[in-house]
């Protein structure tokens, strides 16, 4: 079942682990605009199990404890209606590398 795109001025974000090894992982996040163009986006999430980010690309990522904020780069913030972009990162983990729940906010 396909979820319809969000309404005007909105965005969605989808998380996907692309690789994982003992204590480390790579992940990509796809950001998709809704039915109207957006000029920028911010994706937020909280790590559930002590994961941390060691490097990233195609977004500016900041951390405050387990709370993460990713903001578009200068070149990938403006998205046409229903268009998408992605960013990624390398991280570390211990215990269980559970996927977070993402929240996307459009500007």
Biopython code that builds the backbone (N, CA, C, O; Angstrom):
import numpy as np
from Bio.PDB.StructureBuilder import StructureBuilder

atoms = [
    (1, "UNK", "N", (0.848, -1.182, 0.000)),
    (1, "UNK", "CA", (0.000, 0.000, 0.000)),
    (1, "UNK", "C", (0.887, 1.237, 0.000)),
    (1, "UNK", "O", (1.838, 1.329, 0.777)),
    (2, "UNK", "N", (0.581, 2.158, -0.849)),
    (2, "UNK", "CA", (1.344, 3.391, -0.956)),
    (2, "UNK", "C", (0.654, 4.482, -0.156)),
    (2, "UNK", "O", (-0.553, 4.694, -0.282)),
    (3, "UNK", "N", (1.423, 5.164, 0.659)),
    (3, "UNK", "CA", (0.890, 6.282, 1.430)),
    (3, "UNK", "C", (0.885, 7.511, 0.537)),
    (3, "UNK", "O", (1.901, 7.798, -0.096)),
    (4, "UNK", "N", (-0.219, 8.248, 0.461)),
    (4, "UNK", "CA", (-0.233, 9.439, -0.380)),
    (4, "UNK", "C", (0.746, 10.477, 0.151)),
    (4, "UNK", "O", (1.020, 10.504, 1.351)),
    (5, "UNK", "N", (1.278, 11.332, -0.720)),
    (5, "UNK", "CA", (2.208, 12.351, -0.254)),
    (5, "UNK", "C", (1.510, 13.331, 0.674)),
    (5, "UNK", "O", (0.292, 13.498, 0.612)),
    (6, "UNK", "N", (2.290, 13.980, 1.538)),
    (6, "UNK", "CA", (1.690, 14.941, 2.462)),
    (6, "UNK", "C", (1.117, 16.138, 1.715)),
    (6, "UNK", "O", (1.426, 16.355, 0.543)),
    (7, "UNK", "N", (0.290, 16.905, 2.393)),
    (7, "UNK", "CA", (-0.331, 18.083, 1.798)),
    (7, "UNK", "C", (0.672, 19.191, 1.541)),
    (7, "UNK", "O", (1.862, 19.038, 1.818)),
    (8, "UNK", "N", (0.189, 20.315, 1.007)),
    (8, "UNK", "CA", (1.041, 21.432, 0.645)),
    (8, "UNK", "C", (1.906, 21.926, 1.788)),
    (8, "UNK", "O", (1.468, 21.974, 2.937)),
    (9, "UNK", "N", (3.138, 22.291, 1.463)),
    (9, "UNK", "CA", (4.044, 22.847, 2.445)),
    (9, "UNK", "C", (4.517, 21.860, 3.483)),
    (9, "UNK", "O", (4.973, 22.262, 4.554)),
    (10, "UNK", "N", (4.420, 20.580, 3.193)),
    (10, "UNK", "CA", (4.816, 19.551, 4.156)),
    (10, "UNK", "C", (5.899, 18.670, 3.547)),
    (10, "UNK", "O", (6.215, 18.776, 2.362)),
    (11, "UNK", "N", (6.463, 17.798, 4.382)),
    (11, "UNK", "CA", (7.442, 16.834, 3.900)),
    (11, "UNK", "C", (7.366, 15.569, 4.742)),
    (11, "UNK", "O", (6.842, 15.572, 5.856)),
    (12, "UNK", "N", (7.899, 14.493, 4.187)),
    (12, "UNK", "CA", (8.045, 13.242, 4.921)),
    (12, "UNK", "C", (9.509, 12.836, 4.869)),
    (12, "UNK", "O", (10.244, 13.256, 3.975)),
    (13, "UNK", "N", (9.928, 12.025, 5.823)),
    (13, "UNK", "CA", (11.303, 11.528, 5.864)),
    (13, "UNK", "C", (11.269, 10.033, 6.143)),
    (13, "UNK", "O", (10.531, 9.569, 7.013)),
    (14, "UNK", "N", (12.077, 9.284, 5.393)),
    (14, "UNK", "CA", (12.140, 7.836, 5.518)),
    (14, "UNK", "C", (13.575, 7.412, 5.809)),
    (14, "UNK", "O", (14.502, 7.827, 5.113)),
    (15, "UNK", "N", (13.756, 6.585, 6.839)),
    (15, "UNK", "CA", (15.074, 6.121, 7.294)),
    (15, "UNK", "C", (15.342, 4.722, 6.760)),
    (15, "UNK", "O", (14.459, 3.865, 6.780)),
    (16, "UNK", "N", (16.568, 4.490, 6.281)),
    (16, "UNK", "CA", (16.953, 3.153, 5.821)),
    (16, "UNK", "C", (18.410, 2.884, 6.185)),
    (16, "UNK", "O", (19.300, 3.623, 5.764)),
    (17, "UNK", "N", (18.660, 1.830, 6.964)),
    (17, "UNK", "CA", (20.031, 1.386, 7.218)),
    (17, "UNK", "C", (20.549, 0.757, 5.937)),
    (17, "UNK", "O", (19.904, -0.133, 5.382)),
    (18, "UNK", "N", (21.696, 1.202, 5.460)),
    (18, "UNK", "CA", (22.241, 0.656, 4.219)),
    (18, "UNK", "C", (23.320, -0.386, 4.479)),
    (18, "UNK", "O", (23.577, -1.232, 3.622)),
    (19, "UNK", "N", (23.951, -0.340, 5.639)),
    (19, "UNK", "CA", (24.911, -1.374, 6.033)),
    (19, "UNK", "C", (25.112, -1.308, 7.538)),
    (19, "UNK", "O", (24.888, -0.277, 8.173)),
    (20, "UNK", "N", (25.540, -2.437, 8.091)),
    (20, "UNK", "CA", (25.751, -2.513, 9.539)),
    (20, "UNK", "C", (26.863, -3.517, 9.812)),
    (20, "UNK", "O", (26.950, -4.556, 9.158)),
    (21, "UNK", "N", (27.697, -3.201, 10.769)),
    (21, "UNK", "CA", (28.769, -4.089, 11.194)),
    (21, "UNK", "C", (28.923, -3.931, 12.686)),
    (21, "UNK", "O", (28.299, -3.046, 13.272)),
    (22, "UNK", "N", (29.723, -4.748, 13.317)),
    (22, "UNK", "CA", (29.887, -4.701, 14.767)),
    (22, "UNK", "C", (30.229, -3.314, 15.265)),
    (22, "UNK", "O", (31.365, -2.865, 15.117)),
    (23, "UNK", "N", (29.270, -2.636, 15.849)),
    (23, "UNK", "CA", (29.486, -1.318, 16.430)),
    (23, "UNK", "C", (29.328, -0.148, 15.484)),
    (23, "UNK", "O", (29.476, 0.997, 15.912)),
    (24, "UNK", "N", (29.034, -0.383, 14.212)),
    (24, "UNK", "CA", (28.899, 0.725, 13.276)),
    (24, "UNK", "C", (27.819, 0.476, 12.243)),
    (24, "UNK", "O", (27.356, -0.651, 12.068)),
    (25, "UNK", "N", (27.420, 1.544, 11.559)),
    (25, "UNK", "CA", (26.398, 1.420, 10.516)),
    (25, "UNK", "C", (26.404, 2.638, 9.609)),
    (25, "UNK", "O", (26.915, 3.696, 9.976)),
    (26, "UNK", "N", (25.835, 2.481, 8.430)),
    (26, "UNK", "CA", (25.539, 3.574, 7.506)),
    (26, "UNK", "C", (24.030, 3.631, 7.329)),
    (26, "UNK", "O", (23.357, 2.600, 7.342)),
    (27, "UNK", "N", (23.502, 4.835, 7.162)),
    (27, "UNK", "CA", (22.067, 4.997, 6.937)),
    (27, "UNK", "C", (21.825, 6.152, 5.981)),
    (27, "UNK", "O", (22.615, 7.092, 5.900)),
    (28, "UNK", "N", (20.722, 6.061, 5.261)),
    (28, "UNK", "CA", (20.258, 7.129, 4.380)),
    (28, "UNK", "C", (18.870, 7.566, 4.825)),
    (28, "UNK", "O", (18.071, 6.756, 5.296)),
    (29, "UNK", "N", (18.595, 8.851, 4.670)),
    (29, "UNK", "CA", (17.267, 9.398, 4.935)),
    (29, "UNK", "C", (16.798, 10.082, 3.657)),
    (29, "UNK", "O", (17.501, 10.930, 3.107)),
    (30, "UNK", "N", (15.618, 9.716, 3.191)),
    (30, "UNK", "CA", (15.016, 10.348, 2.021)),
    (30, "UNK", "C", (13.960, 11.336, 2.494)),
    (30, "UNK", "O", (13.063, 10.984, 3.260)),
    (31, "UNK", "N", (14.075, 12.572, 2.033)),
    (31, "UNK", "CA", (13.118, 13.636, 2.355)),
    (31, "UNK", "C", (12.293, 13.888, 1.101)),
    (31, "UNK", "O", (12.839, 14.091, 0.017)),
    (32, "UNK", "N", (10.976, 13.873, 1.258)),
    (32, "UNK", "CA", (10.083, 14.083, 0.113)),
    (32, "UNK", "C", (9.118, 15.221, 0.410)),
    (32, "UNK", "O", (8.485, 15.254, 1.466)),
    (33, "UNK", "N", (9.011, 16.156, -0.534)),
    (33, "UNK", "CA", (8.050, 17.259, -0.410)),
    (33, "UNK", "C", (6.646, 16.736, -0.658)),
    (33, "UNK", "O", (6.450, 15.712, -1.311)),
    (34, "UNK", "N", (5.682, 17.457, -0.126)),
    (34, "UNK", "CA", (4.280, 17.112, -0.346)),
    (34, "UNK", "C", (3.792, 17.634, -1.682)),
    (34, "UNK", "O", (4.554, 17.695, -2.647)),
    (35, "UNK", "N", (2.533, 18.006, -1.741)),
    (35, "UNK", "CA", (1.908, 18.446, -2.984)),
    (35, "UNK", "C", (2.227, 19.883, -3.364)),
    (35, "UNK", "O", (1.712, 20.389, -4.361)),
    (36, "UNK", "N", (3.070, 20.544, -2.580)),
    (36, "UNK", "CA", (3.509, 21.905, -2.886)),
    (36, "UNK", "C", (5.020, 21.979, -2.695)),
    (36, "UNK", "O", (5.592, 21.232, -1.902)),
    (37, "UNK", "N", (5.650, 22.878, -3.422)),
    (37, "UNK", "CA", (7.096, 23.062, -3.302)),
    (37, "UNK", "C", (7.453, 23.555, -1.900)),
    (37, "UNK", "O", (6.654, 24.219, -1.240)),
    (38, "UNK", "N", (8.657, 23.221, -1.461)),
    (38, "UNK", "CA", (9.160, 23.709, -0.174)),
    (38, "UNK", "C", (10.515, 24.371, -0.406)),
    (38, "UNK", "O", (11.208, 24.064, -1.376)),
    (39, "UNK", "N", (10.886, 25.287, 0.496)),
    (39, "UNK", "CA", (12.161, 25.993, 0.341)),
    (39, "UNK", "C", (13.251, 25.427, 1.242)),
    (39, "UNK", "O", (14.414, 25.810, 1.116)),
    (40, "UNK", "N", (12.898, 24.535, 2.135)),
    (40, "UNK", "CA", (13.877, 23.920, 3.026)),
    (40, "UNK", "C", (13.203, 22.896, 3.908)),
    (40, "UNK", "O", (11.976, 22.798, 3.930)),
    (41, "UNK", "N", (14.006, 22.123, 4.644)),
    (41, "UNK", "CA", (13.457, 21.068, 5.499)),
    (41, "UNK", "C", (14.372, 20.826, 6.690)),
    (41, "UNK", "O", (15.573, 21.093, 6.652)),
    (42, "UNK", "N", (13.760, 20.314, 7.739)),
    (42, "UNK", "CA", (14.478, 19.879, 8.937)),
    (42, "UNK", "C", (13.902, 18.534, 9.346)),
    (42, "UNK", "O", (12.685, 18.365, 9.416)),
    (43, "UNK", "N", (14.782, 17.580, 9.615)),
    (43, "UNK", "CA", (14.370, 16.254, 10.071)),
    (43, "UNK", "C", (14.898, 16.071, 11.484)),
    (43, "UNK", "O", (16.068, 16.331, 11.762)),
    (44, "UNK", "N", (14.011, 15.615, 12.383)),
    (44, "UNK", "CA", (14.395, 15.400, 13.783)),
    (44, "UNK", "C", (14.077, 13.973, 14.201)),
    (44, "UNK", "O", (13.111, 13.369, 13.733)),
    (45, "UNK", "N", (14.912, 13.448, 15.094)),
    (45, "UNK", "CA", (14.643, 12.144, 15.693)),
    (45, "UNK", "C", (15.432, 12.005, 16.978)),
    (45, "UNK", "O", (16.355, 12.773, 17.249)),
    (46, "UNK", "N", (15.051, 11.009, 17.765)),
    (46, "UNK", "CA", (15.758, 10.671, 18.996)),
    (46, "UNK", "C", (16.224, 9.232, 18.878)),
    (46, "UNK", "O", (15.431, 8.338, 18.585)),
    (47, "UNK", "N", (17.508, 9.011, 19.106)),
    (47, "UNK", "CA", (18.031, 7.647, 19.068)),
    (47, "UNK", "C", (17.468, 6.854, 20.229)),
    (47, "UNK", "O", (17.509, 7.328, 21.365)),
    (48, "UNK", "N", (16.942, 5.663, 19.986)),
    (48, "UNK", "CA", (16.353, 4.875, 21.063)),
    (48, "UNK", "C", (17.364, 4.089, 21.894)),
    (48, "UNK", "O", (17.064, 3.711, 23.026)),
    (49, "UNK", "N", (18.578, 3.832, 21.343)),
    (49, "UNK", "CA", (19.501, 2.931, 22.040)),
    (49, "UNK", "C", (20.948, 3.399, 22.044)),
    (49, "UNK", "O", (21.852, 2.581, 21.876)),
    (50, "UNK", "N", (21.190, 4.672, 22.228)),
    (50, "UNK", "CA", (22.554, 5.162, 22.390)),
    (50, "UNK", "C", (23.379, 5.253, 21.120)),
    (50, "UNK", "O", (24.605, 5.322, 21.202)),
    (51, "UNK", "N", (22.762, 5.257, 19.956)),
    (51, "UNK", "CA", (23.512, 5.434, 18.727)),
    (51, "UNK", "C", (24.075, 6.858, 18.666)),
    (51, "UNK", "O", (23.581, 7.763, 19.338)),
    (52, "UNK", "N", (25.109, 7.035, 17.854)),
    (52, "UNK", "CA", (25.644, 8.375, 17.627)),
    (52, "UNK", "C", (26.161, 8.466, 16.198)),
    (52, "UNK", "O", (26.499, 7.453, 15.586)),
    (53, "UNK", "N", (26.220, 9.684, 15.673)),
    (53, "UNK", "CA", (26.658, 9.932, 14.303)),
    (53, "UNK", "C", (28.107, 10.386, 14.325)),
    (53, "UNK", "O", (28.478, 11.266, 15.101)),
    (54, "UNK", "N", (28.928, 9.779, 13.466)),
    (54, "UNK", "CA", (30.346, 10.140, 13.398)),
    (54, "UNK", "C", (30.680, 10.975, 12.166)),
    (54, "UNK", "O", (31.639, 11.746, 12.200)),
    (55, "UNK", "N", (29.924, 10.846, 11.089)),
    (55, "UNK", "CA", (30.108, 11.678, 9.898)),
    (55, "UNK", "C", (28.805, 11.689, 9.103)),
    (55, "UNK", "O", (27.981, 10.783, 9.224)),
    (56, "UNK", "N", (28.632, 12.739, 8.283)),
    (56, "UNK", "CA", (27.389, 12.848, 7.508)),
    (56, "UNK", "C", (27.662, 13.545, 6.186)),
    (56, "UNK", "O", (28.715, 14.153, 5.994)),
    (57, "UNK", "N", (26.694, 13.449, 5.274)),
    (57, "UNK", "CA", (26.792, 14.107, 3.981)),
    (57, "UNK", "C", (25.404, 14.560, 3.538)),
    (57, "UNK", "O", (24.397, 13.926, 3.853)),
    (58, "UNK", "N", (25.372, 15.665, 2.804)),
    (58, "UNK", "CA", (24.158, 16.247, 2.213)),
    (58, "UNK", "C", (23.165, 16.809, 3.228)),
    (58, "UNK", "O", (21.997, 17.012, 2.896)),
    (59, "UNK", "N", (23.612, 17.063, 4.459)),
    (59, "UNK", "CA", (22.792, 17.732, 5.480)),
    (59, "UNK", "C", (23.720, 18.227, 6.580)),
    (59, "UNK", "O", (24.822, 17.710, 6.764)),
    (60, "UNK", "N", (23.258, 19.227, 7.300)),
    (60, "UNK", "CA", (23.952, 19.702, 8.493)),
    (60, "UNK", "C", (23.288, 19.032, 9.691)),
    (60, "UNK", "O", (22.105, 19.250, 9.949)),
    (61, "UNK", "N", (24.047, 18.217, 10.423)),
    (61, "UNK", "CA", (23.470, 17.437, 11.517)),
    (61, "UNK", "C", (24.073, 17.872, 12.840)),
    (61, "UNK", "O", (25.292, 17.965, 12.986)),
    (62, "UNK", "N", (23.189, 18.139, 13.812)),
    (62, "UNK", "CA", (23.621, 18.466, 15.166)),
    (62, "UNK", "C", (22.975, 17.494, 16.142)),
    (62, "UNK", "O", (21.895, 16.959, 15.891)),
    (63, "UNK", "N", (23.655, 17.279, 17.252)),
    (63, "UNK", "CA", (23.151, 16.364, 18.277)),
    (63, "UNK", "C", (23.155, 17.060, 19.622)),
    (63, "UNK", "O", (24.065, 17.825, 19.942)),
    (64, "UNK", "N", (22.124, 16.784, 20.405)),
    (64, "UNK", "CA", (22.049, 17.209, 21.796)),
    (64, "UNK", "C", (21.646, 15.972, 22.579)),
    (64, "UNK", "O", (20.461, 15.662, 22.701)),
    (65, "UNK", "N", (22.641, 15.267, 23.109)),
    (65, "UNK", "CA", (22.366, 13.976, 23.718)),
    (65, "UNK", "C", (21.907, 13.019, 22.638)),
    (65, "UNK", "O", (22.589, 12.853, 21.627)),
    (66, "UNK", "N", (20.759, 12.387, 22.837)),
    (66, "UNK", "CA", (20.237, 11.444, 21.843)),
    (66, "UNK", "C", (19.312, 12.108, 20.822)),
    (66, "UNK", "O", (18.825, 11.443, 19.908)),
    (67, "UNK", "N", (19.066, 13.414, 20.970)),
    (67, "UNK", "CA", (18.194, 14.144, 20.036)),
    (67, "UNK", "C", (19.001, 14.679, 18.858)),
    (67, "UNK", "O", (20.004, 15.369, 19.042)),
    (68, "UNK", "N", (18.556, 14.356, 17.651)),
    (68, "UNK", "CA", (19.272, 14.719, 16.431)),
    (68, "UNK", "C", (18.424, 15.672, 15.599)),
    (68, "UNK", "O", (17.210, 15.502, 15.487)),
    (69, "UNK", "N", (19.077, 16.682, 15.013)),
    (69, "UNK", "CA", (18.438, 17.603, 14.080)),
    (69, "UNK", "C", (19.273, 17.652, 12.812)),
    (69, "UNK", "O", (20.467, 17.947, 12.862)),
    (70, "UNK", "N", (18.652, 17.365, 11.680)),
    (70, "UNK", "CA", (19.312, 17.432, 10.373)),
    (70, "UNK", "C", (18.618, 18.502, 9.546)),
    (70, "UNK", "O", (17.398, 18.477, 9.385)),
    (71, "UNK", "N", (19.399, 19.445, 9.020)),
    (71, "UNK", "CA", (18.865, 20.541, 8.217)),
    (71, "UNK", "C", (19.468, 20.463, 6.822)),
    (71, "UNK", "O", (20.631, 20.094, 6.656)),
    (72, "UNK", "N", (18.675, 20.811, 5.830)),
    (72, "UNK", "CA", (19.151, 20.736, 4.450)),
    (72, "UNK", "C", (20.447, 21.500, 4.250)),
    (72, "UNK", "O", (20.738, 22.462, 4.960)),
    (73, "UNK", "N", (21.226, 21.050, 3.264)),
    (73, "UNK", "CA", (22.387, 21.795, 2.797)),
    (73, "UNK", "C", (21.885, 22.917, 1.888)),
    (73, "UNK", "O", (20.711, 22.934, 1.518)),
    (74, "UNK", "N", (22.759, 23.848, 1.529)),
    (74, "UNK", "CA", (22.355, 24.979, 0.691)),
    (74, "UNK", "C", (21.824, 24.534, -0.667)),
    (74, "UNK", "O", (21.000, 25.225, -1.266)),
    (75, "UNK", "N", (22.287, 23.394, -1.152)),
    (75, "UNK", "CA", (21.955, 22.942, -2.503)),
    (75, "UNK", "C", (20.797, 21.946, -2.581)),
    (75, "UNK", "O", (20.396, 21.587, -3.689)),
    (76, "UNK", "N", (20.237, 21.479, -1.450)),
    (76, "UNK", "CA", (19.173, 20.468, -1.553)),
    (76, "UNK", "C", (17.939, 20.774, -0.697)),
    (76, "UNK", "O", (17.159, 19.875, -0.386)),
    (77, "UNK", "N", (17.768, 22.030, -0.322)),
    (77, "UNK", "CA", (16.614, 22.394, 0.494)),
    (77, "UNK", "C", (15.357, 22.662, -0.305)),
    (77, "UNK", "O", (14.264, 22.264, 0.097)),
    (78, "UNK", "N", (15.507, 23.336, -1.438)),
    (78, "UNK", "CA", (14.345, 23.664, -2.268)),
    (78, "UNK", "C", (13.938, 22.433, -3.066)),
    (78, "UNK", "O", (14.713, 21.913, -3.869)),
    (79, "UNK", "N", (12.713, 21.978, -2.834)),
    (79, "UNK", "CA", (12.191, 20.803, -3.531)),
    (79, "UNK", "C", (10.870, 21.158, -4.199)),
    (79, "UNK", "O", (10.007, 21.788, -3.588)),
    (80, "UNK", "N", (10.719, 20.757, -5.439)),
    (80, "UNK", "CA", (9.446, 20.917, -6.137)),
    (80, "UNK", "C", (8.415, 19.991, -5.501)),
    (80, "UNK", "O", (8.770, 19.079, -4.754)),
    (81, "UNK", "N", (7.162, 20.221, -5.790)),
    (81, "UNK", "CA", (6.098, 19.348, -5.278)),
    (81, "UNK", "C", (6.407, 17.893, -5.620)),
    (81, "UNK", "O", (6.738, 17.566, -6.760)),
    (82, "UNK", "N", (6.295, 17.035, -4.624)),
    (82, "UNK", "CA", (6.513, 15.588, -4.746)),
    (82, "UNK", "C", (7.943, 15.184, -5.098)),
    (82, "UNK", "O", (8.189, 14.014, -5.391)),
    (83, "UNK", "N", (8.883, 16.112, -5.077)),
    (83, "UNK", "CA", (10.290, 15.791, -5.348)),
    (83, "UNK", "C", (10.960, 15.308, -4.065)),
    (83, "UNK", "O", (10.447, 15.515, -2.966)),
    (84, "UNK", "N", (12.113, 14.662, -4.223)),
    (84, "UNK", "CA", (12.814, 14.153, -3.045)),
    (84, "UNK", "C", (14.310, 14.387, -3.149)),
    (84, "UNK", "O", (14.846, 14.627, -4.231)),
    (85, "UNK", "N", (14.964, 14.313, -2.017)),
    (85, "UNK", "CA", (16.411, 14.370, -1.903)),
    (85, "UNK", "C", (16.793, 13.420, -0.780)),
    (85, "UNK", "O", (15.925, 12.876, -0.098)),
    (86, "UNK", "N", (18.081, 13.221, -0.590)),
    (86, "UNK", "CA", (18.482, 12.336, 0.503)),
    (86, "UNK", "C", (19.763, 12.833, 1.150)),
    (86, "UNK", "O", (20.536, 13.584, 0.554)),
    (87, "UNK", "N", (19.965, 12.396, 2.380)),
    (87, "UNK", "CA", (21.229, 12.620, 3.077)),
    (87, "UNK", "C", (21.588, 11.329, 3.790)),
    (87, "UNK", "O", (20.757, 10.434, 3.945)),
    (88, "UNK", "N", (22.819, 11.247, 4.213)),
    (88, "UNK", "CA", (23.243, 10.017, 4.862)),
    (88, "UNK", "C", (24.264, 10.269, 5.942)),
    (88, "UNK", "O", (24.759, 11.383, 6.112)),
    (89, "UNK", "N", (24.570, 9.210, 6.669)),
    (89, "UNK", "CA", (25.548, 9.322, 7.742)),
    (89, "UNK", "C", (26.106, 7.958, 8.125)),
    (89, "UNK", "O", (25.538, 6.909, 7.820)),
    (90, "UNK", "N", (27.239, 8.024, 8.804)),
    (90, "UNK", "CA", (27.864, 6.861, 9.425)),
    (90, "UNK", "C", (27.716, 7.047, 10.920)),
    (90, "UNK", "O", (27.887, 8.155, 11.429)),
    (91, "UNK", "N", (27.401, 5.975, 11.629)),
    (91, "UNK", "CA", (27.206, 6.075, 13.068)),
    (91, "UNK", "C", (27.753, 4.876, 13.809)),
    (91, "UNK", "O", (28.195, 3.892, 13.215)),
    (92, "UNK", "N", (27.710, 4.987, 15.121)),
    (92, "UNK", "CA", (28.114, 3.892, 15.998)),
    (92, "UNK", "C", (26.923, 3.478, 16.851)),
    (92, "UNK", "O", (25.981, 4.249, 17.036)),
    (93, "UNK", "N", (26.972, 2.264, 17.364)),
    (93, "UNK", "CA", (25.895, 1.754, 18.208)),
    (93, "UNK", "C", (26.448, 0.676, 19.127)),
    (93, "UNK", "O", (27.507, 0.100, 18.878)),
    (94, "UNK", "N", (25.705, 0.420, 20.190)),
    (94, "UNK", "CA", (25.972, -0.735, 21.049)),
    (94, "UNK", "C", (24.628, -1.252, 21.532)),
    (94, "UNK", "O", (23.661, -0.493, 21.600)),
    (95, "UNK", "N", (24.557, -2.513, 21.864)),
    (95, "UNK", "CA", (23.266, -3.091, 22.253)),
    (95, "UNK", "C", (22.470, -3.445, 21.019)),
    (95, "UNK", "O", (22.834, -4.366, 20.287)),
    (96, "UNK", "N", (21.377, -2.720, 20.775)),
    (96, "UNK", "CA", (20.502, -2.954, 19.627)),
    (96, "UNK", "C", (20.453, -1.704, 18.766)),
    (96, "UNK", "O", (20.216, -0.609, 19.277)),
    (97, "UNK", "N", (20.673, -1.851, 17.475)),
    (97, "UNK", "CA", (20.659, -0.710, 16.555)),
    (97, "UNK", "C", (19.250, -0.534, 15.981)),
    (97, "UNK", "O", (19.001, -0.831, 14.813)),
    (98, "UNK", "N", (18.349, -0.051, 16.813)),
    (98, "UNK", "CA", (16.949, 0.136, 16.439)),
    (98, "UNK", "C", (16.782, 1.391, 15.582)),
    (98, "UNK", "O", (17.406, 2.416, 15.857)),
    (99, "UNK", "N", (15.949, 1.316, 14.554)),
    (99, "UNK", "CA", (15.678, 2.468, 13.692)),
    (99, "UNK", "C", (14.836, 3.497, 14.434)),
    (99, "UNK", "O", (13.903, 3.132, 15.149)),
    (100, "UNK", "N", (15.156, 4.791, 14.272)),
    (100, "UNK", "CA", (14.381, 5.839, 14.939)),
    (100, "UNK", "C", (13.122, 6.198, 14.157)),
    (100, "UNK", "O", (12.972, 5.821, 12.995)),
    (101, "UNK", "N", (12.229, 6.923, 14.802)),
    (101, "UNK", "CA", (11.049, 7.499, 14.158)),
    (101, "UNK", "C", (11.385, 8.942, 13.805)),
    (101, "UNK", "O", (11.804, 9.710, 14.672)),
    (102, "UNK", "N", (11.208, 9.315, 12.550)),
    (102, "UNK", "CA", (11.595, 10.637, 12.064)),
    (102, "UNK", "C", (10.402, 11.580, 11.969)),
    (102, "UNK", "O", (9.273, 11.157, 11.723)),
    (103, "UNK", "N", (10.678, 12.871, 12.171)),
    (103, "UNK", "CA", (9.697, 13.931, 11.965)),
    (103, "UNK", "C", (10.298, 14.935, 10.993)),
    (103, "UNK", "O", (11.411, 15.415, 11.207)),
    (104, "UNK", "N", (9.575, 15.253, 9.934)),
    (104, "UNK", "CA", (10.056, 16.205, 8.934)),
    (104, "UNK", "C", (9.224, 17.480, 9.001)),
    (104, "UNK", "O", (7.995, 17.432, 9.045)),
    (105, "UNK", "N", (9.915, 18.626, 9.007)),
    (105, "UNK", "CA", (9.258, 19.927, 9.001)),
    (105, "UNK", "C", (9.735, 20.695, 7.777)),
    (105, "UNK", "O", (10.940, 20.839, 7.567)),
    (106, "UNK", "N", (8.808, 21.188, 6.970)),
    (106, "UNK", "CA", (9.138, 21.947, 5.761)),
    (106, "UNK", "C", (9.134, 23.439, 6.053)),
    (106, "UNK", "O", (8.441, 23.910, 6.955)),
    (107, "UNK", "N", (9.923, 24.175, 5.273)),
    (107, "UNK", "CA", (9.934, 25.636, 5.322)),
    (107, "UNK", "C", (9.541, 26.164, 3.958)),
    (107, "UNK", "O", (9.481, 27.378, 3.760)),
]
sb = StructureBuilder()
sb.init_structure("model")
sb.init_model(0)
sb.init_chain("A")
sb.init_seg("    ")
for serial, (resi, resn, name, xyz) in enumerate(atoms, 1):
    if name == "N":
        sb.init_residue(resn, " ", resi, " ")
    sb.init_atom(name, np.array(xyz, "f"), 0.0, 1.0, " ", f" {name:<3s}", serial, name[0])
structure = sb.get_structure()
